[in-house]
Amino acid sequence: MNSAELYKKWYKEEHASPDLLDKFIYGIPELHREKMKNADFVSSAGCNATAVILALYPLYKEGIVEKTIVEVKVGSSEAGNTVSDSSHHPIRTNCVRSFMPTHHRHTAEIIQELSLNGEAEIHFSATAIDLVRGILATSHVFLKENIDEKKIWQIYRDAYKDEPFIRIVKEQDGLYRYPEPKILFGTNYCDIGFEKDPDSNRLVVISAIDNLMKGASGQAVQAFNIMHGFDEKTSLEFPGLHPI
C-alpha cells in the first residue's frame, strides 16, 4: 500500500511507519523492474494480489476494462504463520470454504496497481480448498467493447513476450488446457490463460501461481536479483515438483 489512509481502511489499523511508504517500490518485477534497479527498499506483494495483478495488468494498461469480478481458490499455506483450524488438515480435508467473500485486504493492492486509467473497479472473493500450496484466480473481466480473442492474444504477447516467469497457457484439448497450480508447485512462474465468452463482453482470465514462490519467497529473490544486478533468473529456474 502506498497510502496510510487506504492502509487503515483495508487493514483496520494505523500504519506503523507512514513516513516510509514513499521509499518502497511495490514488489512485482514485471511491473516495476526499472524502479527496482535503483531501489533501496522493495515491499513484497501479496500472493493473491500477485496472481490477479499479473493476470489483468495488460488489459488494464490498454484501458479496455469496465470492471472485474475475481475469485481465488487457495491452499492452507496461505492461512498465515500461526496455527489455527484454517491450516489444520484434518479440518481442511474435503473443504471448499468461502472465508473472505468481500473486503479481503489484498484487494487494496490489486486496485492500487491496476488503476492505470482511473480507479479500477475490482470485486474480490477468496475460497479455501483442500490444497497445501497454490492459487488459482478466476477473473471475470467485463470489457468496454467486444474484442475478439486474436486481439486479446496480441495484448498479452506484447506485454509479456520478454518475461522469464510469465507463461500463456491456452490449449485446445488435453488435461491442462488452462493454468493449473499443481504444475507450478516449487516454481516462480505465473501461468495465465483466458477464454472469451462468445455471447457477451465477458473475458474469463485464469491465472495460477505457487503462493510460496511467485507469491512470496521466489518473487522476493527475483526482486533481490534485480536490485543487485544479478541475472534475474538466478536460483529461480527450478522446473517444479510435479511430476515427481
C-alpha positions as CSV (number, residue, x, y, z in Angstrom):
1,M,0.0,0.0,0.0
2,N,1.2,3.5,-0.8
3,S,-1.4,5.4,1.3
4,A,-1.7,5.4,5.1
5,E,-5.4,6.3,4.7
6,L,-6.1,3.3,2.5
7,Y,-4.0,1.1,4.7
8,K,-6.2,1.9,7.7
9,K,-9.4,1.3,5.6
10,W,-8.3,-2.2,4.5
11,Y,-6.2,-3.4,7.5
12,K,-8.3,-1.8,10.2
13,E,-5.4,-0.2,12.0
14,E,-3.0,2.7,11.7
15,H,0.1,2.2,9.5
16,A,3.2,1.8,11.9
17,S,5.6,3.8,9.7
18,P,3.7,6.1,7.2
19,D,6.9,8.1,6.7
20,L,8.4,5.1,4.9
21,L,5.6,4.5,2.4
22,D,7.1,6.6,-0.4
23,K,10.5,4.9,0.0
24,F,9.3,1.4,-1.1
25,I,8.8,0.0,-4.6
26,Y,5.9,-2.4,-4.9
27,G,7.4,-5.8,-5.4
28,I,6.2,-7.2,-8.7
29,P,9.2,-7.1,-11.1
30,E,7.1,-7.4,-14.2
31,L,5.5,-4.0,-13.4
32,H,8.3,-2.2,-11.6
33,R,11.6,-3.7,-12.8
34,E,13.3,-0.4,-13.8
35,K,12.5,1.3,-10.5
36,M,13.8,-1.8,-8.6
37,K,17.2,-1.5,-10.2
38,N,17.9,1.7,-8.2
39,A,15.7,1.0,-5.2
40,D,16.9,0.7,-1.6
41,F,13.6,-0.9,-0.4
42,V,11.1,-3.2,-2.1
43,S,7.9,-4.4,-0.5
44,S,6.8,-8.0,-1.2
45,A,3.5,-8.1,-2.9
46,G,0.6,-10.2,-1.6
47,C,0.2,-13.7,-3.1
48,N,-3.4,-13.3,-4.1
49,A,-2.6,-9.8,-5.4
50,T,0.3,-11.1,-7.5
51,A,-1.8,-13.8,-9.2
52,V,-4.6,-11.3,-10.0
53,I,-2.4,-8.3,-11.0
54,L,-0.3,-10.2,-13.4
55,A,-3.3,-11.8,-15.0
56,L,-5.1,-8.4,-15.5
57,Y,-2.3,-5.8,-15.9
58,P,-2.1,-6.0,-19.7
59,L,-5.8,-5.4,-20.1
60,Y,-6.0,-2.5,-17.6
61,K,-2.9,-1.0,-19.2
62,E,-4.8,-1.0,-22.5
63,G,-7.8,0.7,-20.8
64,I,-10.3,-1.8,-22.2
65,V,-11.8,-3.0,-18.9
66,E,-15.1,-1.8,-17.4
67,K,-15.0,-3.9,-14.2
68,T,-13.7,-7.3,-12.9
69,I,-15.1,-9.9,-10.5
70,V,-12.4,-12.2,-9.1
71,E,-12.5,-15.4,-7.1
72,V,-9.3,-17.1,-5.9
73,K,-9.0,-20.7,-4.6
74,V,-6.2,-21.0,-2.2
75,G,-4.2,-23.6,-0.2
76,S,-3.5,-23.9,3.6
77,S,0.0,-22.4,3.4
78,E,-1.7,-19.1,2.7
79,A,-3.5,-19.2,6.1
80,G,-0.9,-17.2,8.0
81,N,2.1,-18.0,10.2
82,T,0.1,-19.2,13.3
83,V,-1.6,-22.5,13.9
84,S,-5.4,-22.5,13.5
85,D,-8.2,-24.7,12.3
86,S,-7.9,-23.0,8.9
87,S,-4.5,-24.6,8.4
88,H,-5.2,-27.9,10.2
89,H,-5.6,-30.6,7.6
90,P,-8.0,-33.0,9.4
91,I,-10.3,-30.0,9.5
92,R,-9.4,-28.7,6.0
93,T,-9.7,-32.1,4.2
94,N,-12.5,-32.0,1.6
95,C,-13.0,-28.3,2.4
96,V,-14.4,-25.8,0.0
97,R,-14.9,-22.8,2.3
98,S,-15.5,-19.2,1.4
99,F,-13.6,-17.3,4.1
100,M,-13.4,-13.8,2.7
101,P,-16.3,-13.1,0.3
102,T,-15.7,-9.3,0.5
103,H,-13.1,-6.8,1.7
104,H,-10.0,-9.1,1.5
105,R,-7.1,-6.8,2.3
106,H,-5.2,-7.9,-0.9
107,T,-8.0,-6.1,-2.9
108,A,-6.3,-2.8,-2.0
109,E,-3.1,-3.8,-3.7
110,I,-5.0,-5.0,-6.8
111,I,-6.8,-1.7,-7.1
112,Q,-3.7,0.3,-6.5
113,E,-1.7,-1.5,-9.2
114,L,-4.5,-1.7,-11.8
115,S,-5.7,1.9,-11.5
116,L,-3.8,2.9,-14.7
117,N,-6.7,4.7,-16.4
118,G,-8.8,5.9,-13.4
119,E,-9.6,3.8,-10.3
120,A,-10.1,0.2,-11.2
121,E,-13.4,-1.4,-10.2
122,I,-12.4,-4.8,-8.7
123,H,-14.7,-7.2,-6.7
124,F,-12.7,-9.9,-5.0
125,S,-13.6,-13.1,-3.1
126,A,-11.4,-15.8,-1.6
127,T,-12.2,-19.5,-1.1
128,A,-10.1,-22.1,0.9
129,I,-9.8,-25.5,-0.7
130,D,-8.2,-28.9,0.1
131,L,-4.8,-27.8,-1.1
132,V,-1.4,-27.1,0.7
133,R,0.2,-24.7,-1.8
134,G,-1.0,-22.9,-4.8
135,I,-3.5,-20.2,-6.0
136,L,-6.0,-20.4,-8.9
137,A,-7.5,-17.0,-9.7
138,T,-10.6,-16.8,-12.0
139,S,-11.3,-13.3,-13.1
140,H,-14.5,-12.3,-14.9
141,V,-13.4,-9.3,-16.9
142,F,-16.2,-7.2,-18.4
143,L,-14.7,-5.3,-21.4
144,K,-15.8,-1.9,-22.6
145,E,-16.3,-3.3,-26.1
146,N,-16.5,-6.6,-27.8
147,I,-12.9,-7.6,-28.5
148,D,-12.0,-11.0,-30.2
149,E,-9.5,-13.5,-28.9
150,K,-7.0,-12.6,-31.5
151,K,-6.7,-9.1,-30.1
152,I,-6.5,-10.5,-26.6
153,W,-3.7,-12.8,-27.6
154,Q,-1.8,-9.8,-29.1
155,I,-2.3,-7.7,-25.9
156,Y,-0.8,-10.5,-23.7
157,R,2.1,-11.2,-26.1
158,D,3.0,-7.6,-26.3
159,A,3.0,-7.2,-22.5
160,Y,4.8,-10.4,-21.6
161,K,6.8,-11.7,-24.6
162,D,10.2,-11.0,-22.8
163,E,9.2,-12.0,-19.3
164,P,11.1,-15.1,-18.0
165,F,8.4,-16.1,-15.5
166,I,5.2,-15.5,-17.3
167,R,3.6,-18.2,-19.5
168,I,0.5,-18.0,-21.5
169,V,-1.4,-21.3,-21.2
170,K,-4.3,-21.9,-23.6
171,E,-4.7,-25.3,-25.3
172,Q,-7.5,-26.7,-27.5
173,D,-7.5,-30.1,-25.7
174,G,-5.8,-32.2,-23.2
175,L,-5.8,-32.3,-19.4
176,Y,-4.1,-28.9,-18.8
177,R,-5.8,-26.6,-21.2
178,Y,-5.7,-23.7,-18.7
179,P,-3.4,-22.8,-15.8
180,E,-3.2,-25.4,-13.0
181,P,-1.5,-24.7,-9.7
182,K,-0.2,-28.3,-9.4
183,I,2.1,-27.8,-12.4
184,L,3.6,-24.8,-10.6
185,F,4.5,-26.3,-7.3
186,G,8.0,-25.1,-6.4
187,T,8.4,-22.7,-9.4
188,N,8.5,-19.0,-9.8
189,Y,6.2,-19.0,-12.8
190,C,2.8,-17.3,-13.2
191,D,0.7,-19.1,-15.8
192,I,-2.1,-17.1,-17.4
193,G,-4.9,-18.3,-19.7
194,F,-8.2,-16.9,-21.0
195,E,-11.4,-17.5,-22.8
196,K,-13.7,-15.0,-24.4
197,D,-17.5,-15.5,-23.9
198,P,-18.8,-15.5,-27.4
199,D,-22.2,-14.2,-26.3
200,S,-21.1,-11.2,-24.3
201,N,-18.2,-8.8,-23.5
202,R,-17.1,-11.1,-20.7
203,L,-13.5,-12.3,-20.8
204,V,-12.6,-15.1,-18.3
205,V,-8.9,-14.8,-17.3
206,I,-7.4,-17.7,-15.3
207,S,-4.1,-17.4,-13.5
208,A,-2.1,-19.7,-11.3
209,I,1.0,-19.4,-9.1
210,D,2.7,-21.2,-6.2
211,N,1.9,-18.8,-3.3
212,L,5.1,-19.8,-1.6
213,M,7.2,-18.9,-4.6
214,K,5.9,-16.3,-7.1
215,G,3.6,-15.3,-4.3
216,A,6.3,-15.0,-1.7
217,S,9.9,-16.1,-1.5
218,G,10.5,-16.6,-5.2
219,Q,9.3,-13.2,-6.1
220,A,11.4,-11.7,-3.3
221,V,14.5,-13.4,-4.7
222,Q,13.6,-12.2,-8.2
223,A,13.4,-8.6,-6.8
224,F,16.7,-9.1,-4.9
225,N,18.4,-10.2,-8.1
226,I,17.2,-7.1,-10.0
227,M,18.2,-4.7,-7.1
228,H,21.8,-6.1,-7.0
229,G,22.4,-6.5,-10.7
230,F,22.3,-10.3,-10.9
231,D,20.7,-12.3,-13.6
232,E,17.0,-12.1,-12.7
233,K,16.6,-15.9,-13.1
234,T,19.4,-16.8,-10.6
235,S,18.2,-19.6,-8.3
236,L,14.7,-19.5,-9.7
237,E,14.9,-21.9,-12.7
238,F,13.6,-25.0,-10.9
239,P,11.1,-26.7,-13.2
240,G,8.7,-27.8,-10.5
241,L,7.8,-30.6,-8.1
242,H,5.2,-32.3,-10.4
243,P,5.6,-34.9,-11.6
244,I,8.0,-36.4,-9.0
